[in-house]
Amino acid sequence: MTLKKTIITLAVILVSLCAVANTKNTNKMENKDAVVVITTSLGDITVRLYGDTPKHRDNFLKLVKEGYYDGVLFHRVIRDFMVQTGDPDSKNAPTGKMLGTGDPGYTIDAEICYPKHFHKFGALAAARTGDEVNPERKSSGSQFYIVTGKTYNDSTLAQMEKRMQQSQQQEVFNRLAKENRDSIMTLRRNRDREGLEKLQNELIEQTMKETAANPAKISDDARKAYTTVGGTPHLDGAYTVFGEVIDGMDVIKEIQKAETDRNDRPVSDIKIIKATIKEQ
C-alpha cells in the first residue's frame, strides 16, 4: 500500500521505546538481569531475562513464583521459526483442543529495544495479538516464544532491510496523518481535493525527510547472527524481546522436531514441569 493511499485510513501504529531506568527507583532489581530454569518434559532450558525490559522481567518472575507455568504445554511449534508456550488453558488440555488464547487477564506495555535486542536464534520474546487490534503492540501477560529460525544470506537480508524501511516510512506517515487528522477531516468535509493533495504531499515530504535522517537498518550484530546462527528477522521491531536462552537450546531443537497437528500443536504433549528462579 502506498503512502498516498493511507491518508484516509489514518491507521495508528505506536512503537513503544525501550524502558528507561528511573534513577529515583531504589528497587535492587532495577536494570539487573535475572535467570530462570525451565524444566520441561524433554529437559531443562535456562533463560536470561533482560534488565532493560523490567516490566516483562518482573512479570515473568512473578508468574514463576506463583507456579503459573507449571504444567503448561508448548502449544504452538513451527519448525525453523519458533516454539511457543504460556497459555494457562493448555494445562491438562484434551487432545485436539485449539490453544493459544489464554492469559492471566492483562497485557504488558511493549518494551521494544530494537536494534539492541533482536530475534536471533535463542531469543525469548513475548507473544501478542496483531496490530489491527493491538496497535500499541502490548504483550500477552503470560505467553512467550523462543526463536529457532534459520540462517539468511546477505542478499536476502538486504531485501528485508528495504521492506523494513518501507514499513518505517508507512509508520511515520501514519503518525503524521494522525497528528493532522483535524485538518484532513476539514478538507474532506469541504471537498477540497486540491488542499487535501497539498497536505498529503507535505506529509509525504516530511515522512521521507524524517526517515532518511534515521533509516531502519539491520545492525551489524544482527546481520552477523542472522548469517551464522540464524533467527527470524522479519519480527524485529514488532515484538518485545525480553531475554535469551543461555543453556538448553538442544532441548528447543528437540521440541521443534515434534509432529504437530494442523494448528501447530504437538501431537504428543510437551510440557513445562516447573520453572524456578536461579539465584545469582
C-alpha positions in Angstrom: 0.0 0.0 0.0 1.5 3.4 -1.0 1.7 6.3 1.4 -0.8 8.3 -0.7 -3.5 5.6 -0.3 -3.3 5.7 3.5 -4.1 9.2 4.4 -7.8 8.4 4.5 -7.4 5.4 6.7 -5.4 7.2 9.4 -4.0 3.9 10.8 -2.1 4.4 14.0 1.0 2.4 14.8 2.6 3.3 18.1 6.0 1.8 18.7 6.9 1.7 22.4 10.5 2.5 23.2 12.9 0.5 25.4 12.2 1.2 29.1 14.3 4.0 30.6 15.6 3.4 34.1 14.2 5.7 36.8 17.2 6.9 38.8 15.0 7.6 41.8 13.9 3.9 42.0 15.6 2.1 44.7 14.5 -1.4 43.7 17.5 -3.7 43.8 16.3 -5.5 40.7 16.4 -2.3 38.6 18.2 -2.9 35.3 19.5 -6.3 36.5 19.2 -9.5 34.5 17.5 -12.5 36.1 17.9 -16.2 35.3 15.2 -18.8 35.3 15.5 -22.6 34.8 12.5 -24.0 32.8 12.3 -27.8 33.4 10.4 -29.4 30.6 9.4 -33.0 29.8 12.3 -33.0 27.3 14.9 -31.4 29.5 16.0 -28.1 31.1 16.1 -24.7 29.4 17.9 -21.8 31.2 16.9 -18.3 30.2 18.3 -14.9 31.0 15.7 -12.1 31.4 17.0 -8.7 30.4 17.1 -6.0 33.0 16.3 -3.3 30.4 12.9 -4.8 29.8 11.9 -4.6 33.5 8.1 -4.9 33.1 8.5 -8.2 31.2 11.2 -9.4 33.5 9.3 -8.7 36.7 6.0 -10.2 35.3 7.8 -13.4 34.2 9.4 -13.7 37.7 6.1 -13.1 39.4 4.4 -15.9 37.3 7.3 -18.2 38.0 7.0 -17.6 41.8 3.3 -18.3 41.6 3.9 -21.6 39.7 1.8 -20.2 36.8 3.9 -22.0 34.2 4.0 -25.4 35.9 2.1 -27.8 33.7 1.5 -25.6 30.6 2.2 -27.1 27.2 4.2 -25.9 24.3 1.1 -25.4 22.3 2.5 -23.9 19.1 5.6 -25.3 17.4 6.8 -24.3 13.9 10.0 -25.8 12.7 12.7 -23.3 11.7 10.6 -20.5 13.3 9.8 -20.7 17.0 8.2 -22.7 19.9 5.5 -21.0 22.0 4.1 -21.7 25.4 2.5 -19.9 28.4 -1.2 -20.5 27.7 -2.8 -21.4 31.1 -5.7 -23.1 29.2 -3.2 -25.7 27.9 -2.9 -27.4 31.4 -4.4 -30.8 31.0 -6.0 -29.8 27.7 -7.5 -32.7 25.8 -6.0 -33.9 22.6 -7.0 -31.7 19.6 -8.2 -28.7 21.7 -7.2 -25.4 20.0 -5.0 -23.4 22.2 -3.3 -20.0 22.2 -5.9 -17.5 23.6 -5.3 -18.0 27.3 -3.7 -15.4 29.5 -3.8 -14.0 33.1 -6.3 -11.3 32.2 -3.9 -8.5 31.5 -1.3 -7.3 28.9 2.1 -5.7 29.4 3.2 -2.5 27.8 5.6 -3.1 24.9 9.3 -2.7 25.7 10.8 -3.0 22.2 14.5 -2.4 22.5 15.4 -2.9 18.8 18.1 -3.0 17.5 19.7 -3.9 20.8 17.5 -6.9 21.2 16.6 -8.8 18.1 15.1 -12.2 17.1 18.3 -14.2 16.9 18.4 -18.0 17.5 17.5 -18.5 21.1 15.8 -15.2 21.7 13.0 -15.1 24.2 10.1 -12.9 23.2 6.5 -12.1 24.2 3.6 -13.2 22.1 0.8 -10.8 21.4 -2.3 -10.1 19.3 -2.0 -8.5 15.9 -1.5 -4.8 15.1 -5.1 -4.5 13.8 -6.5 -5.0 17.3 -3.4 -4.1 19.2 -1.7 -1.0 17.6 0.4 -0.4 20.8 1.9 -3.8 20.4 1.2 -4.8 24.1 2.4 -8.2 25.0 0.4 -11.2 26.3 0.6 -11.4 30.1 2.0 -14.9 30.0 2.6 -16.3 26.6 6.1 -16.3 25.2 8.1 -17.9 22.4 11.7 -18.9 21.9 13.2 -18.4 18.4 14.8 -21.1 16.3 14.5 -19.6 12.8 17.0 -20.1 10.0 20.1 -18.5 8.5 19.9 -15.9 5.8 22.4 -14.7 3.1 23.3 -11.0 2.7 21.1 -10.6 -0.4 18.0 -11.7 1.5 18.8 -9.5 4.4 19.2 -6.5 2.1 15.7 -7.2 0.7 14.4 -7.4 4.3 16.1 -4.2 5.2 14.4 -2.5 2.3 11.0 -3.7 3.5 11.8 -2.5 7.0 12.5 0.9 5.6 9.2 0.9 3.7 7.4 -0.1 6.9 9.1 2.6 8.8 8.0 5.2 6.2 4.4 3.9 6.5 4.5 4.2 10.3 5.9 7.7 10.2 3.3 8.8 7.7 0.5 7.2 9.7 1.7 9.1 12.8 1.8 12.4 10.9 -1.6 11.8 9.4 -3.0 11.2 12.9 -1.4 14.4 14.1 -3.1 16.3 11.2 -6.4 14.5 11.5 -8.5 17.6 12.2 -7.1 19.4 9.1 -7.6 16.3 7.0 -11.2 15.9 8.1 -11.9 19.6 7.5 -10.5 19.4 3.9 -12.6 16.3 3.3 -15.8 17.9 4.6 -15.2 20.9 2.3 -14.4 18.6 -0.6 -11.2 20.5 -1.0 -9.3 17.9 -3.1 -6.6 20.4 -4.0 -6.0 21.3 -0.4 -6.0 17.6 0.6 -3.5 16.7 -2.1 -1.3 19.6 -1.0 -1.3 18.4 2.6 -0.8 14.9 1.5 2.4 15.8 -0.4 3.6 17.8 2.5 3.3 14.8 4.8 5.0 12.6 2.4 7.9 15.0 2.1 8.1 15.2 5.9 8.0 11.5 6.1 10.8 11.0 3.7 12.9 13.6 5.4 12.4 12.1 8.8 13.1 8.5 7.8 16.1 9.5 5.7 17.7 11.0 8.8 17.4 7.7 10.7 16.6 4.9 8.3 15.7 1.4 9.6 18.6 -0.9 9.3 19.7 -4.3 10.3 22.5 -3.8 12.8 26.0 -5.3 12.3 25.4 -7.6 15.3 22.0 -8.8 14.0 23.4 -9.3 10.5 26.2 -11.4 11.9 23.8 -13.5 13.9 21.3 -14.0 11.0 24.0 -15.1 8.6 25.6 -17.5 11.1 23.3 -18.9 13.9 20.1 -17.7 12.3 16.8 -16.3 13.6 13.6 -14.6 12.5 14.5 -11.0 11.4 11.0 -10.2 10.0 9.7 -10.0 13.6 12.3 -7.4 14.7 10.9 -4.1 16.0 7.4 -5.5 16.3 7.6 -7.8 19.3 9.2 -7.4 22.7 12.4 -9.5 23.0 13.0 -9.7 26.7 15.6 -12.4 27.2 17.5 -15.3 25.6 18.3 -18.9 26.2 21.8 -19.3 27.8 21.6 -23.1 28.1 19.3 -25.8 26.7 18.9 -24.9 23.0 19.3 -28.6 22.3 16.0 -29.1 24.1 14.4 -26.3 22.0 15.7 -28.1 18.9 14.1 -31.3 20.0 10.8 -29.5 20.7 10.7 -28.1 17.2 11.1 -31.5 15.7 7.7 -32.6 17.2 5.0 -33.8 15.0 2.2 -31.3 15.0 -1.5 -31.1 14.0 -3.0 -28.5 11.6 -3.0 -25.9 14.4 0.7 -26.4 15.1 0.1 -28.1 18.4 2.4 -31.1 19.1 0.5 -34.4 18.7 2.3 -35.7 21.9 2.2 -33.2 24.7 5.4 -31.4 25.6 5.0 -29.5 28.9 6.8 -27.3 31.4 7.0 -29.3 34.5 8.2 -26.4 36.6 10.1 -23.1 36.4 12.4 -21.9 39.1 14.4 -18.7 39.6 18.1 -19.3 39.8 20.0 -17.3 42.4 22.9 -15.3 41.1 
